[in-house]
């Protein structure tokens, strides 16, 4: 995709699907599943990566500034993967470029599937949405989201640098804490674009991957196979199959955020929602503030077949 000679500019008959998610929602497993559908071109968070790395778009400190402050000492920016067949430099791209890439028609592909993080790049900038896409959403109980996010942010960090959720800068935590931004886009897709947004609940997916994915594939108009629920372990998808920025290829990032997913061979098991009294005060506060948005979308979720 990075080579323009491989891309047609006409927008022909091709299935185009966006999956809007939030951190710690098994979205990378979802993308890994969709990657192996024949003739699919998969994008890994192009809007989010543009927000984090593009020179003139980043809010406040850069993501690398934040990493240098809190990243464990044994993880350095020199720990990079070498095989990046679909890589591009996000620092040299902008939102217009991302939109153009999604709207292009790659030779030999029948589906473009893009998963992206809801929040900064699209909220209040719906003109950046790519045309011709069906918008789908991955939701999860906010208690699970924020508990897992806090653990992931602090994984491997020294005790004296452990973060509270309120410590996260805007580049990591949008003002609506992901849930309001997701709900606002959901309403826009429904009310303005006139689509029926597809909503998948992560823990229902993990509990019944076959039933939920059958329903999802039917809704997006793509034939389903049980083979899609099983994939080979490893990082081939990120190294060779996805359109993903080179900046993401830091081994410390992969270990911290995606280690379990890359070594998986299918969707994992659902996690029991923890009791409030077992959660830290900041996790409970964040989850309580977002529950109304989650519940409204959960009521409209896709039912398994």
C-alpha positions as CSV (number, residue, x, y, z in Angstrom):
1,X,0.0,0.0,0.0
2,X,2.9,2.3,0.7
3,X,3.9,1.9,-3.0
4,X,1.4,4.0,-5.0
5,X,2.0,2.0,-8.1
6,X,0.2,-0.9,-6.5
7,X,-2.9,1.2,-5.8
8,X,-5.8,2.1,-8.2
9,X,-7.4,5.5,-7.6
10,X,-10.9,4.4,-8.5
11,X,-13.2,3.4,-5.8
12,X,-14.7,0.1,-7.1
13,X,-16.9,-2.5,-5.5
14,X,-15.0,-3.5,-2.4
15,X,-16.1,-4.1,1.2
16,X,-14.8,-1.5,3.5
17,X,-15.2,-1.8,7.3
18,X,-14.0,0.3,10.2
19,X,-13.8,-1.1,13.7
20,X,-13.7,1.7,16.3
21,X,-12.4,0.5,19.6
22,X,-10.7,1.6,22.8
23,X,-7.6,0.3,24.7
24,X,-7.8,-3.2,26.2
25,X,-10.8,-4.3,24.3
26,X,-9.2,-7.3,22.4
27,X,-9.3,-5.2,19.3
28,X,-5.9,-6.4,18.1
29,X,-7.1,-10.0,18.3
30,X,-10.2,-8.9,16.3
31,X,-7.9,-7.4,13.7
32,X,-5.7,-10.5,13.6
33,X,-8.8,-12.6,12.9
34,X,-9.9,-10.4,10.1
35,X,-6.4,-10.2,8.6
36,X,-6.6,-13.8,7.4
37,X,-9.8,-13.5,5.6
38,X,-8.8,-14.0,1.9
39,X,-8.0,-10.9,-0.1
40,X,-8.2,-8.5,2.8
41,X,-6.0,-5.5,3.4
42,X,-5.7,-4.7,7.1
43,X,-4.9,-1.3,8.7
44,X,-3.6,-0.9,12.2
45,X,-4.8,2.4,13.8
46,X,-3.7,4.8,11.1
47,X,-5.7,7.8,12.6
48,X,-4.5,7.1,16.1
49,X,-0.8,6.7,15.0
50,X,-1.1,10.0,13.0
51,X,-2.3,11.7,16.2
52,X,0.6,10.3,18.2
53,X,3.4,10.8,15.8
54,X,2.6,13.4,13.2
55,X,4.9,16.4,13.8
56,X,2.2,19.1,13.7
57,X,-0.7,17.1,15.2
58,X,0.5,15.9,18.6
59,X,-1.1,17.5,21.6
60,X,1.4,18.8,24.2
61,X,4.3,16.4,24.8
62,X,5.1,13.8,22.2
63,X,4.5,10.2,22.9
64,X,8.2,9.6,22.9
65,X,8.7,12.2,25.6
66,X,6.1,10.4,27.8
67,X,7.8,7.0,27.1
68,X,11.2,8.3,28.1
69,X,9.8,9.5,31.4
70,X,8.0,6.3,32.4
71,X,9.4,3.5,30.2
72,X,11.4,0.8,32.0
73,X,15.1,1.3,31.6
74,X,15.6,-2.0,29.7
75,X,13.4,-0.9,26.8
76,X,14.9,1.5,24.3
77,X,14.0,2.9,21.0
78,X,16.8,0.8,19.5
79,X,14.8,-2.4,20.0
80,X,13.1,-2.3,16.6
81,X,11.9,-5.0,14.4
82,X,13.5,-5.2,10.9
83,X,10.8,-6.8,8.7
84,X,8.3,-4.0,8.0
85,X,6.8,-4.8,4.6
86,X,3.8,-2.5,5.0
87,X,5.5,0.1,7.1
88,X,5.3,3.9,6.6
89,X,6.6,6.8,8.6
90,X,3.7,8.4,10.5
91,X,5.8,11.4,11.3
92,X,5.7,12.3,7.6
93,X,1.9,11.6,7.0
94,X,-1.3,13.4,8.0
95,X,-5.0,12.8,8.3
96,X,-5.6,13.6,4.6
97,X,-3.1,10.9,3.6
98,X,-4.8,8.4,5.9
99,X,-8.2,9.1,4.4
100,X,-6.8,8.8,0.9
101,X,-5.2,5.4,1.7
102,X,-8.4,4.0,3.1
103,X,-10.4,5.2,0.2
104,X,-8.0,3.8,-2.5
105,X,-8.6,0.5,-4.1
106,X,-5.7,-1.9,-3.8
107,X,-5.2,-4.4,-6.6
108,X,-6.5,-7.9,-5.9
109,X,-8.3,-7.0,-2.6
110,X,-11.9,-7.6,-1.8
111,X,-12.0,-6.1,1.6
112,X,-10.3,-3.2,3.4
113,X,-10.6,-3.7,7.2
114,X,-9.3,-1.0,9.5
115,X,-9.3,-1.0,13.3
116,X,-8.7,2.3,15.0
117,X,-8.7,3.8,18.4
118,X,-11.7,6.1,19.1
119,X,-10.8,9.5,20.6
120,X,-8.6,12.3,19.5
121,X,-8.3,12.2,15.7
122,X,-12.0,11.8,14.7
123,X,-14.0,13.3,17.5
124,X,-15.3,16.7,16.4
125,X,-13.6,16.1,13.0
126,X,-16.0,13.7,11.3
127,X,-14.9,15.2,7.9
128,X,-11.8,13.0,8.4
129,X,-13.9,9.8,8.2
130,X,-13.2,7.7,5.0
131,X,-16.1,7.5,2.6
132,X,-17.7,4.2,1.6
133,X,-17.1,2.4,4.9
134,X,-19.4,0.6,7.2
135,X,-18.7,1.6,10.8
136,X,-18.6,-1.0,13.5
137,X,-17.8,-0.6,17.2
138,X,-16.1,-2.8,19.8
139,X,-17.2,-2.0,23.4
140,X,-16.3,-3.4,26.8
141,X,-17.3,-2.9,30.4
142,X,-15.5,0.2,31.6
143,X,-14.4,-1.5,34.9
144,X,-12.5,-4.0,32.8
145,X,-11.1,-1.4,30.4
146,X,-9.7,1.0,33.0
147,X,-8.4,-1.8,35.3
148,X,-6.6,-3.4,32.4
149,X,-5.3,0.0,31.0
150,X,-3.8,1.0,34.3
151,X,-2.0,-2.3,34.7
152,X,-0.7,-2.2,31.1
153,X,0.6,1.4,31.5
154,X,2.4,0.5,34.7
155,X,3.7,-2.9,33.6
156,X,7.4,-3.1,34.1
157,X,7.6,0.5,35.5
158,X,9.6,1.2,38.7
159,X,7.5,1.5,41.9
160,X,8.2,5.2,42.3
161,X,6.9,5.8,38.8
162,X,3.6,4.0,39.0
163,X,0.8,6.1,37.3
164,X,-2.7,6.9,38.3
165,X,-5.2,7.3,35.4
166,X,-5.3,11.0,36.1
167,X,-1.6,11.2,35.4
168,X,-2.1,10.2,31.7
169,X,-1.5,13.1,29.4
170,X,-4.0,14.0,26.6
171,X,-2.0,12.1,24.1
172,X,-3.1,8.9,25.9
173,X,-6.4,9.9,27.5
174,X,-9.0,11.9,25.5
175,X,-11.3,14.2,27.5
176,X,-14.2,11.8,27.1
177,X,-12.2,8.9,28.4
178,X,-12.8,7.0,25.1
179,X,-16.4,6.1,25.9
180,X,-18.0,9.5,25.2
181,X,-16.0,9.8,22.0
182,X,-17.1,6.4,20.9
183,X,-20.8,7.1,21.8
184,X,-20.7,10.4,19.9
185,X,-19.4,8.7,16.8
186,X,-21.9,6.0,17.2
187,X,-24.7,8.6,17.2
188,X,-23.2,10.4,14.2
189,X,-23.1,7.1,12.2
190,X,-26.7,6.4,13.2
191,X,-28.3,9.9,12.9
192,X,-26.2,11.6,10.2
193,X,-24.8,8.8,8.0
194,X,-28.0,6.8,8.3
195,X,-26.2,3.5,9.0
196,X,-27.2,0.8,11.5
197,X,-24.0,0.8,13.6
198,X,-22.8,-2.7,14.4
199,X,-21.9,-3.0,18.1
200,X,-19.9,-6.0,19.4
201,X,-19.3,-6.5,23.2
202,X,-15.8,-7.8,23.8
203,X,-16.7,-10.2,26.6
204,X,-19.6,-11.7,24.7
205,X,-17.2,-12.2,21.7
206,X,-14.7,-13.9,24.0
207,X,-17.4,-16.1,25.5
208,X,-18.9,-17.1,22.1
209,X,-16.5,-16.2,19.3
210,X,-18.2,-18.4,16.7
211,X,-21.7,-17.0,17.4
212,X,-20.7,-13.4,17.5
213,X,-18.3,-13.5,14.5
214,X,-20.9,-15.3,12.4
215,X,-23.4,-12.5,13.1
216,X,-20.7,-9.9,12.4
217,X,-19.7,-11.4,9.1
218,X,-23.3,-11.7,8.1
219,X,-23.9,-8.0,8.9
220,X,-20.9,-6.8,6.9
221,X,-21.8,-9.1,4.0
222,X,-18.8,-11.3,4.0
223,X,-19.0,-15.1,4.0
224,X,-17.8,-16.6,7.3
225,X,-15.6,-19.7,7.9
226,X,-14.8,-21.3,11.2
227,X,-11.2,-21.2,10.0
228,X,-11.1,-17.5,10.7
229,X,-11.4,-18.2,14.5
230,X,-7.9,-19.8,14.5
231,X,-4.6,-18.2,13.4
232,X,-0.9,-18.9,13.7
233,X,1.0,-17.4,16.6
234,X,3.7,-14.8,16.1
235,X,4.1,-11.3,14.8
236,X,3.8,-12.0,11.0
237,X,0.6,-10.0,10.9
238,X,2.4,-6.9,12.2
239,X,5.7,-7.4,10.4
240,X,4.4,-8.3,7.0
241,X,0.6,-8.1,6.6
242,X,-0.7,-4.9,8.2
243,X,-0.4,-1.3,7.0
244,X,1.2,0.0,10.2
245,X,3.7,2.9,11.0
246,X,7.4,2.1,11.5
247,X,7.3,4.1,14.7
248,X,5.2,1.4,16.4
249,X,7.9,-1.2,15.9
250,X,9.5,-1.0,19.3
251,X,9.7,-4.3,21.0
252,X,8.9,-2.9,24.4
253,X,5.6,-1.6,23.1
254,X,4.8,-5.0,21.6
255,X,5.6,-6.8,24.8
256,X,3.6,-4.4,26.9
257,X,0.5,-4.0,24.8
258,X,0.3,-7.0,22.4
259,X,2.4,-9.8,23.7
260,X,-0.4,-12.1,24.6
261,X,-2.3,-11.4,21.3
262,X,0.7,-12.1,19.1
263,X,1.3,-15.4,20.7
264,X,-2.4,-16.4,20.6
265,X,-4.0,-18.8,18.2
266,X,-7.5,-17.6,18.7
267,X,-9.7,-15.4,20.9
268,X,-9.0,-15.7,24.6
269,X,-11.4,-16.3,27.4
270,X,-13.6,-13.6,28.9
271,X,-12.5,-12.1,32.2
272,X,-14.8,-11.9,35.1
273,X,-15.7,-8.3,36.0
274,X,-13.9,-7.4,39.3
275,X,-15.9,-6.2,42.3
276,X,-15.8,-2.5,42.9
277,X,-14.1,-2.9,46.3
278,X,-11.2,-4.8,44.6
279,X,-10.5,-1.9,42.3
280,X,-8.4,1.3,42.9
281,X,-10.2,4.5,43.4
282,X,-9.2,6.1,40.1
283,X,-10.4,3.0,38.2
284,X,-13.8,3.1,39.9
285,X,-14.1,6.8,39.3
286,X,-13.3,6.6,35.6
287,X,-15.6,3.6,35.1
288,X,-18.5,5.2,36.8
289,X,-18.2,8.3,34.7
290,X,-18.4,6.3,31.5
291,X,-20.9,3.6,32.4
292,X,-23.9,5.4,30.8
293,X,-22.3,5.5,27.4
294,X,-21.4,1.8,27.6
295,X,-24.9,0.8,28.7
296,X,-26.5,2.8,25.8
297,X,-24.4,1.0,23.2
298,X,-24.6,-2.3,24.9
299,X,-28.4,-2.2,24.6
300,X,-27.9,-2.0,20.8
301,X,-25.2,-4.7,20.5
302,X,-25.1,-7.4,17.9
303,X,-26.6,-10.7,19.1
304,X,-24.8,-13.9,18.3
305,X,-26.1,-16.4,15.8
